[in-house]
Every structure is written in structure tokens, then in C-alpha cells.
Amino acid sequence: MKLGKVEFCHFLQILALFLCLSGMNQAELSRSRSKPYFQSGRTRTKRSWVWNQFFVLEEYMGTDPLYVGKLHSDVDKGDGSIKYILSGEGASSIFIIDENTGDIHATKRLDREEQAYYTLRAQALDRLTNKPVEPESEFVIKIQDINDNEPKFLDGPYTAGVPEMSPVGTSVVQVTATDADDPTYGNSARVVYSILQGQPYFSVEPKTGVIKTALPNMDREAKDQYLLVIQAKDMVGQNGGLSGTTSVTVTLTDVNDNPPRFPRRSYQYNVPESLPVASVVARIKAADADVGPNAEMEYKIVDGDGLGVFKISVDKDTQEGIITIQKELDFEAKTSYTLRIEAANMHVDPRFLSLGPFSDMTTVKIIVEDVDEPPVFTSRLYSMVVSEAAKVGTIIGTVAAHDPDASNSPVRYSIDRNTDLERYFNIDANSGVITTAKALDRETNAIHNITVLAMESQNPAQIGRGYVAITILDINDNAPEFAMEYETTVCENAQPGQVIQKISAIDKDDPPNGHQFYFSLTAEAANNHNFTLQDNKDNTATVLTRRNGFRRQEQSVFYLPIFIVDSGSPSLSSTNTLTIRVCDCDADGVAQTCNAEAYILPAGLSTGALIAILACVLTLLVLVLLIVTMRRRKKEPLIFDEERDIRENIVRYDDEGGGEEDTEAFDMAALRNLNIIRDTKTRRDVTPEIQFLSRPTFKSIPDNVIFREFIWERLKEADVDPCAPPYDSLQTYAFEGNGSVAESLSSLDSISSNSDQNYDYLSDWGPRFKRLADMYGTGPDCLYS
């Protein structure tokens, strides 16, 4: 059988190892020159066997137990008197010994990676006495390694990054493979690295596993990611070695090697002049192939005639330049603007300055479009004054507005009546002159804020608004009056000259120098003997008594007219009446009671007693009403007797045939007799369950007086019935009338030859009676003639 190169190498290795081990194990235990060991002797002599280290090849695949080695004692004469025993790790389970010969065998396949060596103890015993002839000794069985484990990348797969444009030899990442075989024996654990995929961009150092760049100027914008496959092979990479692989994903990180560039050298945008301030006019963007901070840009206006009108900022998310308005646009003033805008990278890498300037320029032209604008007032706020004494039609002031457009359309004026609900003012539609339309009153409204509307004559939808504040000037048109409603009292025991009230006055007018009031009694009250008035010259006055001994029984209330004059020009005056009540006071002059009627009340009956009596009377009335109501309810049952409620005794007829037996369920005469007297029904306060029955409809003839009378009679009975339910109810009637031109058909007898009844008139009743006419008629076509 032919062997391959790999198999042949393995065979030579195993053969050499086997010969080495056999030579060591066959060396047995050399005899010692010392005397034998006697257990009962006084002195211990040198043992007569020496243990060596045994070796066993791992992963033995044979069917027979693997020979490990041989134990032999000098005491053993070969006559079978000595037996050998093993103890320790794996004794009996993995390793067995022939007790006669001392041969040791392994019964199981061993794996060095699981356990590299076993420690056992051996002893030689006298077979007859079972006593040791040699002291127990310890030896080691070491598992000899073979190359049965491939290298493994325990940390794979790997991801790494390296800056783009890196020079050749730049370190990317280091990969490490481990081999579970014995690194101290042979080359089974000696690993070398190689790259299977990823050339020519990257390389790997065979011994260290360091991956490096192999090509210069790798551009992220061309390709930003590479997948590498790295192999680790043991046996120093020789044939027959085992290998393992892992993947490495290398990402090129960005560097600022691309300057920004505008896609176009010029831009043009149209903007309406009505666009408000801070509105966005345009968005422009310079292209930059870099990403992240390397693509961050700043924009600025470096030249042009719109430096103060527009500004540009950057959108941090999209890196766009946003052009906004800083001032209001006016087509009539300027129709276009030109801006020179620069875009530049914020983070420039000095290594790539040779690639060109990392900035770019473009031109932006902004065209202002004309918009039909509303009229504009010459002033944002007009202030006007007018006296409240001004007559209707007095001119207050003038407002002016013009059309800012090139057409300069005429303007018409009006007042926004929502700001002048009372219509105090008018405005001339053509001139803008504001006049009074009603009498003004400063005390009602001192300032009027109105809105004036200016509309273009050619386009009334264009409306401008102006604001006018009209201040009303005061005149002395309000007489002074008491500052409040005074409640003045005087004690019955008051002394002459006693102050009973201090009064003041108010005036709705607003004189420039303030108010000055003068107080005095009217001419008819100036000489009264009860009270007098003293003007304090500080817009107040004092009321004093002129006598003592006031009595409520004689006069309980006094009315004192006081004359007040203001200092206006012309001055105004008014007479105000002060009401003074006479009261019973305590020793400190505090009023106790001021009612004269208190003397008339009975001495033994107080107000509380009267209230208690009234409450008792009301309680008795309520009880009586409750008792009467309960008795009335007991006399009037609320629910009909089931036997008397004929509405529940209804039979539904769905057939048109049949005989008189169909009506035996109830008496039809109650519905057909016009003169029937209805029984008095008791009132029902519970809504009945209305059953909607499907009945054949009867078309009433409008001229049939009988049916109308029948229905009206039922309606009248229901209207005047005091016991009818207090709700609308549905009543059905089966009245068919009092008579018929055909008279009753119930007298039809069975046909006979002796019948002299003539039924020829049935033929005149129409097709519905054709069958009866054929059966009973005597005409020539009769079936039974």
C-alpha cells in the first residue's frame, strides 16, 4: 500500500517515538547491590528497585490495550511468589497491571489536552503472606503529545479600522491563534500566519499575526471596506500541519482629503417683496465627499450688494447654507441683489493641502418680485385731541396713506366700526379728514382708539390699517355731589354743637388745577333750629347739632339739604339731601336702635317668638296638604283591571276568507256601533305596551260622512275623557260603515232549482265579484242555467 507524504511523515514520527519508549520501558528496574528489604528488621536497607517515568502516546486507536511499561523487583525470582498492585490516578479504570509479570497497559484512549500525566503508586507483595516485600513507591505516566489540534482564533472574527490614504506598512490589527497541542514537544503548537483573501491591499506577518497595509493611497471614497481571510497553520506551516482561519473586516476611516466644491458657479432665486424678515430665501450646498467632521463647512457672504439685507448660516445636520432675510424687501426701491458666497471646510488636514484650497466660491442672484401691497400710512400712530364740548361735525384731524406700488392707485378711507361701535366719528373717504359724529363725553370715555382702513381703489382687497388715538378734553359739565351715601344718626341725648357727620364731595370732571368745593345749607334750611353746617375749606364740611333733646316719638328722621358748588368755569352746583335718623344711644354715644316702631310692639312678644309661631303654622299646612294628597291617590287606582282593558283582547287577521266564526274571539259590535256608550275608564299613569299589529289598510272615501262622524266622535270622547292616559295613545277602529249597496252577503243560500232570488246585479260590481256572478247569475252564459 502506497503512503502519501503526510502519512509517511506521521509513520516515521510514531515509529521513532515507539522505539524510544520501548527502550526505556524494557530497561526494567535494575538490580541493586544492596541487600533485600526485610520488613521485620531493625534497620531499613536501600530499596532494591528504581522507578522511571513512563510515556504513553495519546490518541492510541488500537484494539488491544496499549503497553505502557513493566515493573520488576529484585526479590522476584520468577517463581510467582511475588504479585504487583497499582493504586492512584486511573488505577484499574485506565491503567491495569499484570500482578504476576508487572506489565502495565492502558485500556482507554488518552488525550493529553484533557490530562497531561497521571501519578500512580506501585507495590510488590508476597503472594502467600500478602505482605510487602518492597516499600510502596510513586511513579508518573506522562501522555506523549501528537498533532491532533488545529489552531483556533478565539477572538475572531475581527473588525478594525485604518485611516484612508495611509502609507504602506501601517499596522491595522493583530490576530492571534492558539493551538491546544504541547508547545514544548515538536512543532505541533508552532503557528505561522498567512493571508488567503485581501491581497494586494493588506499583508500579515507570519510569526506575529500583525496585519498591515500593503498598498498606498487607498481611498475611502472609492472603497471603504475590505474583507480579509487570515489562516493560522501549525507545524511551522509544513505539509501535514493543521490550520484554522478567521475573517477580518477592515474599514477605511475618513480623512479630510476632499475640498468642498459648489455644483454650480451661480444660482438665481426669485423672492416676493412681501416675504417677512427671517424667512428663508434659498438653500445652497457645496459637495464634499468626506463625512463627519471632515465634511463640516462654514458659509459666509464675502461680497455683493446684499451684505446688510441677507445673511447665511449653516444647517448642522445637512451642511447646507441657509440664506435668510434681515431687512424688509421693497421692489420699488431695489429689484435684485447679488451675493458672493464662500464655503470652506472647518477642519483642514495639513497633509492634504497640496490637493488644492479647501474652499470654493459661488454667486447667488436674488430677484425681488413685485407684490400688490396694501396702502401705507404716513404715520404708524396718529394722536389727536378734541373737546367734549365740540359740536357734531367738528374736524379732529387728518390721516394720509399712499399706495407703495408703482401704479400708485388712489386710496379711499373708512373707519373700522369694530373699534368705534358707538359711531362717535366719521372720516371723509377721499381726504382722510376725521370729524365728530356724536356728542362726546369725557367722563364716559376719555380716550378713543380707532382703526382707520385705507383701501386701493383698483383693488379693494388690499387694505392698510392706521391707528388713531383721540383724547377728549374735559369741560366743567358735571355738578359736584356727595362722595358716598351717608348713614347719619343723632342721639336722643345729643348736646348743642356736637359733630354728627363729616361729608365730602366728588366731581366727575377733571380740572387742571384740581377740585375746590364750597358747602352751605340751602336758604330754606339755613335758619333751622336742629342742625347747622360748617365748611372746613378743605373740600369737606361738618354737620353739627344746634339743640339737645331729640325724641324718636316726635320725629325719627330729619332731612338736611346741603348746597355744593365747584370751582369750575363756569361753576356748577347741586343740592344734596342728608338723611339724619334719631337713635337711642348708650352712655358712650353708640346707637342701639333707631326704629320708632319698637315702642308700639307688645311688651311680652319678641321677634323670635313671632318667627317660631309662623314656622309652626307653615308646618301644619304642609302636613294637611300631604294627607289630602294621599287620600286622593288611594281613591283612584292607577292601573286598569286586566279583564277591562280591551286593548289586550286583539286578534290579528291575515286572511281575507273565512266566515263569521272568525269574529267569535270578541264582540265586533263594540267597534261597529256608532251609538255604543263607552264605559268610564280609570286613569292609567303607566305607559301601556303598544303592540303594532299588521292590519290590511282601508282606503276611506273623503266624501263618506259616516266614517268622518265615527272618527270625530271617538276623538271627542278621548278629549273629554277625564280618565284618559296623560300621553298620546294609538287607537285602531274596524268600523266599516252602517250599510252597503250590496246589502249583506250572509243571506246567500245554497243554490237550488227552486230559488227565485236574482243575483244578476253581481255582474255590475266589478271583477272581484265575477266568480259569484258566474255561480249565481241567470244570464245565458251561466254555468248552471
Phi, psi and omega in degrees: 000131182277138178252141175284175181297317182294313181297323182294320178296315178299320182295319179294321180296313182296321181295317180295318180295321182294318179295321179297314181293322181296321180294323181287317183288327181285348178296344181048199180256116182292148179287146179261153176281354181283165180286158179298159180271121175250124186295330186267359181288161180286324184249147180266120179272164179300136181296154188257017172216150182238131180268138174250167177278132180262152178235138179229132180284131181286163175058039176291130187251008183288166180273330180272156176302143182277128179287128181258310182177187185225138174254138179211138179248148177295339180288334184288116179268000182084010180263007177081013181277349182248137173235149185247139179229152178242151172209162180115201186295123175076005178295137180073324181273318179250315184249135176234155181231140174281113186294344180268314185263339183083012179284136181250133178231151174259128185263350182232157177286132185255148180233116182297328182290338176275315177209124187277333180204162180232137178254121182234164177236138181238151180209143177253128184240147171288126187295327184281312185266347181060032178252146181292136175259348177226146175294148179297136182228155185249140177218166185239137172250114182262137181273123182276130186282148167232165182277084182240011179231130178272156177297146181227140175266099185289336182261002182278168353288160187253151170231140183209165179223149179216140180297142176296162180062021179287149179288163179296139179092004178291128182290135181255302181195158177248130177253150183224130176245143179244146179238127184285352180290171185286115180287347182269355183234118175066202182250017185298331183250010179270115191251142171234150185250148176213160181254123180266329181218134179130358174284155359265019187281327185225160176222167180225138176285129187299324186269323186264337183078017179279126179265135182228161175286145182242349179235145178273163171056043173286125189258122179297325182292338176274313177206126188253358183212142180226144178248119181252146173241119183250135179247139172242128184230133179274189185058031178057031177080004182287165176297142182093349177284158179265152185223159174218156183231161173212162179252146178230119177263115182253124179250132176278120178276154188278144168233159184279080179246010179233118178284153177288145179218131176285134179296333182230151180276344179208151179228154177221134181226142175258132185229129175289145182292342181277000182296128184289163178297144181079004177283152180278127178269315183201163174233124176236155182214133173271133182283135177218120183287347178285170181229166176066216181300333181290343180258000180291135184230163171231142181245148175206150177271115185262341182198167178124171182266011179242026183299321182269351183265327183236158173220159182232138178226171184248139173274114185298334182278318185254353182060033177266150173269122185256117180264124181234164181270135176256333180229158180294142179269149180220110181299323182291335180271317181207133187260346181202158178224148177237131182235138171255118187243136178246138173242130182221145176293143179275331182238102183260133177268119182299337183293337187245021179295338179291344180284353179125170178295137181268053176203164181208158183237149174212164180245133178240122177251128182247117179264124179271123180265141181286138178231137178293106186263153177288161178301150182242131179280150181292339179222144179288330181216127177257133176248126181226156178229150178205146180281146178290350176270002182296142179279162178297133180097001179292134179283129181260316182179183183227139172247155182220139177218156179220159178277118183285348181288166181295332180291333179049059181292150175298154185242140175242145187248152173203164179258133174289107186291348174292339176260359179217066186296327182276357179054056178282338189230155173233159178224139177286127187297332185261319186265339182080017179280129181260130180231164177280143179246344179215165176294140183258152178224112182295327183290337177277315180208113185278333181225132176249121176255109183241157178249128179257132180258135176240122184242141175290140180292323182278335180221088183297345179289339178275109186236126172257154184236131174238152186241132184234128176250115183252117180264131181267123178277141187276146167231162182278089182236015179229126179283152178289158179209171179304144179288340181198172175277110184274140172248095188257135178231154175227137182281151179296332182259025181296149179258158178298142179080010180277132179284123179247345180196141171245127186241157174221172184228161175228159180217128182291342178289166182227078182291152181299324184261012179088172182272150170218114184251149178235128185249143174196162175277152177293164184300321183286340180255001185293328184255023179287155184265005185258313186222158176222165184234138179237120178280123184273359178063014177233035182068019174227164177216157183239134177260128182235157177274150178249353180212176176238170176080058172274139181231131181292325182297329181277310178205120184265341183225138175238143178244120186245110179281128183240132182260125182238134180234137177264180185255017181289175179230108356285156182285150178239152182222164177206156177250125180240138184260128178260123180267126182240124179255142178270128186230157173274124185244158176274190185293335181271003179083016179270128183294134178259306178214143182239010183267124177287337183289345182298335179284341185273337184296148177300147185291326186266005185235115180265174179293322179297323180293320178299319180296319180296318179296317180296322179295321179295318180298316179297322179296318179296320179298319179296318179297317180297317179296322179295319181294317179297318180296318180294322180293320179295324180290327178292327182286335185248103176293147185270339188240139176294153170291137183301326181287338184265349182275096186287348180291339177276349182259071182237132178249134182266130179245123178246358182249156180258352180262203180093179182236200184288343180294345180291338184262010182286347183293329177205169184275114180286345184295334180295334180264336186267336184277121180289333188262011183292142180264120181284142177290146177291125183256145175281155183289138177243120181263003181253131181295122181287157175279111184273122177260121179273111183260141178276111180241149174293135183279143178246121177282116180276144178274125185301331184270001182280107183290331185297314181292320179299317180296322180296313181295315180297324179294318178295323180294318179296318179299321180290326182289322184265357182286114181289343182260009180292152180297148181279040179207165177287132179232152182264122178240134181246144181234139180250031182286128182250005180106167183277328185208180182211147178294337178272356185056193185279137176268358183287351181268006178297124177260166176297140183295140178213161181291338183270357184287128177255013179286135181256118180248026180293337182293347179296334181292340181274355185273356177107179185294338181291337180253016181296321182298317179292323180295323178292326183281321188248353181289158182247014181292173183294337182266007182295140183290333186244027181285000000 
